[in-house]
Amino acid sequence: MDLEVKKIAVIGLGNMGRQIAMNAAISGFDVGCTDADPGCRESAKAFYEEYLASRVTKGRLTQEDADAAAKRLHPADSIREAAEYADLVIEAVIEVLDVKQKVFRELDEICPERTILATNSSHIPSSQLASVTKRPDRVCNMHYFNPALVMKLVEIVRNPQTSQETVDTVYRTAERLGKVPIVCEREVPGFIVNRIREPMVFEAMKLADMGVATVEDIDKAAKYGLGHPMGPFEINDLTGLDLTYTIKTERYRKSGDPNDLPGILLSQHYLKGEYGKKTGKGWYEYGEDGKKK
């Protein structure tokens, strides 16, 4: 019989993790959440307060519902405090394999045998994390899309040892979270969405590096020639240039192929700390309201 998920833990409270935790609390789940960085934990708490207040102001939530969601959020100072009683843990730390494996080792020791361990990683397959646990059948990818509080899709990626019970439980939980889940039946680079999208984004960066066209005109080409709602550079500003740089660097580290290195312009933005909307500047500049200047 499938596990009934009542308590969710979120490990990592950056841009994605804090949104995933908020989504779960609003959806009626008890949520433990933490981050190794105390500053990140504090900024996540401020985000929760501001987000719930804005939803009430806009009439999207009643004050009663907002208060109830706030009570279901339990920010913690450690992974043990956040996850030791969880039915489902969603890891959302930096996209670096060694860091994620360390988190999964700790979770495997802390969490009950029933607990499903999911990674929000968009690129690292869960088989590389399942290998450091004693529960590989209860490990999978549960990949949200940014912004996680808005985007409906969730990719569930099965690794070779993931049980059908785990897939079914995560699928049903995603539906309870108000999401539209899809299942990737085998691990392939980029899974489904990024497998389709990444070639376009990386090719757009190559065109900009070559001086073929400006960032603005390449985005216009995608929007008005291909009918995409956003251009590849607008998408990259939303998902984060730091994430793209890390993915490209990790890919090169594994392959040794110079074609996998981050491009010139991407590297320049990364070294300047210009990661996109979250820093106020990436391919474009953004005002305090988050709108492109």
C-alpha positions as CSV (number, residue, x, y, z in Angstrom):
1,M,0.0,0.0,0.0
2,D,1.3,3.5,-0.9
3,L,2.6,5.7,1.9
4,E,0.3,8.6,2.8
5,V,2.5,11.7,3.0
6,K,1.6,14.0,5.9
7,K,4.8,15.7,6.7
8,I,7.3,17.0,4.1
9,A,10.8,18.3,4.8
10,V,12.7,20.6,2.5
11,I,16.5,20.8,2.8
12,G,17.9,23.9,1.2
13,L,16.1,27.3,1.4
14,G,17.4,29.1,-1.6
15,N,15.1,30.5,-4.3
16,M,13.6,27.1,-5.1
17,G,13.6,25.4,-1.7
18,R,11.8,28.2,0.1
19,Q,9.1,28.2,-2.6
20,I,8.7,24.4,-2.4
21,A,8.3,24.7,1.3
22,M,5.7,27.4,1.0
23,N,3.8,25.5,-1.7
24,A,3.6,22.5,0.7
25,A,2.4,24.5,3.6
26,I,-0.3,26.3,1.6
27,S,-1.4,22.8,0.3
28,G,-2.0,21.6,3.8
29,F,1.2,19.7,4.6
30,D,3.2,20.0,7.8
31,V,6.6,21.3,6.7
32,G,10.0,21.1,8.3
33,C,12.6,23.1,6.5
34,T,16.3,24.1,6.9
35,D,19.4,25.4,5.3
36,A,23.1,25.1,6.3
37,D,23.4,28.9,6.0
38,P,21.9,30.8,8.9
39,G,21.5,33.9,6.7
40,C,19.5,31.8,4.2
41,R,17.2,30.5,7.0
42,E,16.5,34.1,8.1
43,S,15.8,35.4,4.6
44,A,13.5,32.4,4.0
45,K,11.5,33.3,7.1
46,A,11.1,36.9,5.8
47,F,10.0,35.5,2.5
48,Y,7.3,33.4,4.1
49,E,5.9,36.4,6.0
50,E,6.0,38.7,3.0
51,Y,4.5,36.1,0.6
52,L,1.6,35.2,2.8
53,A,0.8,38.9,3.6
54,S,0.8,39.7,-0.2
55,R,-1.5,36.8,-1.0
56,V,-3.9,38.1,1.6
57,T,-3.7,41.7,0.3
58,K,-4.4,40.5,-3.2
59,G,-7.3,38.4,-2.1
60,R,-5.7,35.1,-3.1
61,L,-5.8,33.8,0.5
62,T,-7.9,34.5,3.5
63,Q,-6.1,35.7,6.6
64,E,-7.3,32.5,8.3
65,D,-5.7,30.3,5.5
66,A,-2.5,32.4,5.6
67,D,-2.3,32.0,9.4
68,A,-2.8,28.2,9.1
69,A,-0.1,27.9,6.4
70,A,2.3,29.9,8.6
71,K,1.6,27.5,11.5
72,R,2.4,24.5,9.3
73,L,5.9,25.9,8.4
74,H,8.6,24.8,10.9
75,P,12.0,26.4,10.1
76,A,14.7,24.4,11.8
77,D,18.4,24.8,12.6
78,S,19.4,21.4,11.5
79,I,18.6,18.6,9.1
80,R,17.7,16.3,12.0
81,E,15.2,18.8,13.4
82,A,13.6,19.3,10.0
83,A,13.5,15.8,8.7
84,E,13.6,13.1,11.4
85,Y,9.8,12.6,11.2
86,A,9.2,13.4,7.6
87,D,7.4,11.1,5.2
88,L,8.9,12.8,2.2
89,V,12.1,14.9,2.0
90,I,12.7,17.2,-0.9
91,E,16.4,18.2,-1.2
92,A,17.0,21.5,-2.9
93,V,20.7,22.4,-2.2
94,I,23.3,23.5,-4.7
95,E,23.7,21.5,-7.9
96,V,27.0,19.9,-6.9
97,L,27.1,16.1,-6.5
98,D,29.4,15.9,-3.5
99,V,27.2,18.3,-1.5
100,K,24.0,16.5,-2.4
101,Q,25.5,13.1,-1.5
102,K,26.6,14.4,1.9
103,V,23.0,15.5,2.5
104,F,21.5,12.2,1.4
105,R,23.9,10.2,3.6
106,E,22.8,12.3,6.6
107,L,19.1,12.0,5.7
108,D,19.4,8.2,5.3
109,E,20.7,7.9,8.8
110,I,18.2,10.3,10.3
111,C,14.9,9.5,8.6
112,P,12.6,6.5,9.3
113,E,12.8,3.6,6.9
114,R,9.4,4.6,5.3
115,T,10.7,8.1,4.3
116,I,11.1,8.9,0.6
117,L,14.1,10.9,-0.3
118,A,13.6,13.1,-3.4
119,T,16.0,15.5,-5.0
120,N,14.8,18.7,-6.8
121,S,17.9,18.5,-9.0
122,S,17.3,19.3,-12.7
123,H,20.3,17.5,-13.9
124,I,21.9,15.1,-11.3
125,P,20.1,11.8,-11.6
126,S,18.9,10.3,-8.3
127,S,20.8,7.1,-8.9
128,Q,24.0,9.0,-7.9
129,L,22.3,9.9,-4.6
130,A,20.6,6.6,-4.0
131,S,24.0,4.9,-4.1
132,V,25.0,6.5,-0.8
133,T,21.8,5.3,1.0
134,K,20.4,2.0,2.2
135,R,17.0,2.8,0.6
136,P,17.7,3.2,-3.2
137,D,14.1,2.0,-3.9
138,R,12.8,5.1,-2.1
139,V,14.9,7.7,-3.9
140,C,13.9,9.7,-7.0
141,N,14.0,13.1,-8.6
142,M,11.1,15.4,-7.9
143,H,12.0,18.3,-10.1
144,Y,10.0,21.6,-9.8
145,F,10.3,24.5,-12.2
146,N,11.0,28.1,-11.3
147,P,9.1,29.9,-10.0
148,A,7.9,26.8,-8.0
149,L,4.9,28.6,-6.5
150,V,3.6,29.3,-10.0
151,M,4.8,26.7,-12.4
152,K,2.5,23.6,-12.5
153,L,4.8,20.9,-13.8
154,V,6.8,18.5,-11.7
155,E,9.1,15.9,-13.3
156,I,9.3,12.6,-11.4
157,V,12.4,10.7,-12.6
158,R,12.7,7.0,-11.8
159,N,16.2,5.6,-11.2
160,P,16.8,1.9,-12.0
161,Q,16.0,0.9,-8.4
162,T,13.1,3.3,-7.7
163,S,10.0,1.2,-6.7
164,Q,6.6,1.7,-8.3
165,E,5.3,2.5,-4.8
166,T,7.7,5.4,-4.5
167,V,6.7,6.8,-8.0
168,D,3.0,6.4,-7.2
169,T,3.4,8.1,-3.8
170,V,5.3,11.0,-5.2
171,Y,2.9,11.4,-8.1
172,R,-0.1,11.5,-5.9
173,T,1.6,13.9,-3.5
174,A,2.5,16.2,-6.4
175,E,-1.2,16.3,-7.3
176,R,-2.1,17.2,-3.7
177,L,0.4,20.0,-4.0
178,G,-1.6,21.4,-6.9
179,K,1.0,20.3,-9.5
180,V,0.8,18.4,-12.8
181,P,3.2,15.5,-12.4
182,I,4.9,13.6,-15.3
183,V,7.1,10.6,-15.1
184,C,10.4,10.2,-16.8
185,E,10.7,6.4,-16.9
186,R,14.5,6.3,-17.2
187,E,17.4,8.6,-16.4
188,V,18.6,10.6,-19.4
189,P,20.6,13.9,-19.3
190,G,18.3,16.9,-18.9
191,F,15.3,14.6,-18.2
192,I,12.4,15.8,-20.3
193,V,11.9,19.5,-20.3
194,N,15.6,20.5,-20.1
195,R,16.4,17.9,-22.7
196,I,14.2,19.8,-25.0
197,R,15.1,23.4,-23.8
198,E,18.8,23.3,-23.2
199,P,20.0,23.0,-26.8
200,M,18.1,26.2,-27.6
201,V,19.5,28.1,-24.6
202,F,23.1,27.0,-25.1
203,E,22.9,27.7,-28.9
204,A,21.5,31.2,-28.1
205,M,24.5,31.8,-25.8
206,K,26.9,30.7,-28.6
207,L,25.3,33.1,-31.0
208,A,25.7,35.9,-28.5
209,D,29.4,34.9,-27.9
210,M,30.0,35.0,-31.6
211,G,28.5,38.4,-32.0
212,V,25.9,37.1,-34.4
213,A,23.1,39.1,-32.7
214,T,22.4,40.9,-29.4
215,V,20.8,39.2,-26.4
216,E,17.7,41.3,-27.0
217,D,17.4,40.3,-30.7
218,I,17.9,36.6,-30.0
219,D,15.1,36.7,-27.4
220,K,12.9,38.5,-29.9
221,A,13.6,35.8,-32.4
222,A,12.5,33.1,-30.0
223,K,9.4,35.0,-29.0
224,Y,8.2,36.4,-32.3
225,G,9.6,33.8,-34.7
226,L,9.2,30.6,-32.7
227,G,6.2,31.7,-30.6
228,H,7.9,31.1,-27.3
229,P,6.4,33.0,-24.3
230,M,10.0,33.9,-23.1
231,G,13.3,34.2,-24.9
232,P,16.2,31.9,-23.8
233,F,18.1,34.7,-22.0
234,E,14.9,35.8,-20.2
235,I,14.5,32.2,-19.1
236,N,18.1,32.0,-18.0
237,D,17.7,35.2,-15.9
238,L,14.7,33.5,-14.2
239,T,16.4,30.1,-13.5
240,G,19.7,31.7,-12.6
241,L,23.0,32.1,-14.4
242,D,24.8,30.6,-11.5
243,L,22.9,27.4,-11.9
244,T,23.7,27.3,-15.7
245,Y,27.3,28.0,-15.0
246,T,27.5,25.2,-12.4
247,I,25.8,22.7,-14.7
248,K,28.1,23.5,-17.6
249,T,31.2,23.3,-15.3
250,E,30.1,20.0,-13.9
251,R,29.4,18.7,-17.4
252,Y,32.9,19.7,-18.5
253,R,34.5,18.1,-15.4
254,K,32.9,14.8,-16.4
255,S,33.4,15.0,-20.2
256,G,36.6,17.0,-20.7
257,D,34.9,18.3,-23.9
258,P,35.7,22.0,-24.4
259,N,32.2,22.4,-25.9
260,D,30.8,21.8,-22.5
261,L,32.6,24.8,-20.9
262,P,30.6,27.8,-20.0
263,G,30.6,30.5,-22.7
264,I,32.5,33.8,-22.5
265,L,29.6,36.0,-21.7
266,L,28.0,33.6,-19.2
267,S,31.4,33.3,-17.4
268,Q,31.7,37.1,-17.3
269,H,28.3,37.5,-15.7
270,Y,29.0,34.7,-13.3
271,L,32.3,36.1,-12.1
272,K,30.6,39.5,-11.5
273,G,27.9,37.9,-9.4
274,E,25.3,38.8,-12.0
275,Y,23.0,35.7,-11.6
276,G,19.7,37.1,-13.0
277,K,16.6,38.3,-11.4
278,K,17.6,37.2,-7.9
279,T,20.6,39.6,-8.0
280,G,19.0,42.4,-9.9
281,K,21.2,41.8,-13.0
282,G,22.0,39.1,-15.4
283,W,21.5,39.2,-19.1
284,Y,19.1,42.1,-18.3
285,E,18.8,44.5,-15.4
286,Y,15.8,44.4,-13.0
287,G,14.3,47.0,-10.7
288,E,13.3,46.4,-7.0
289,D,9.9,45.3,-8.2
290,G,11.5,42.4,-10.2
291,K,10.6,43.9,-13.5
292,K,13.0,44.2,-16.4
293,K,14.4,47.8,-16.9
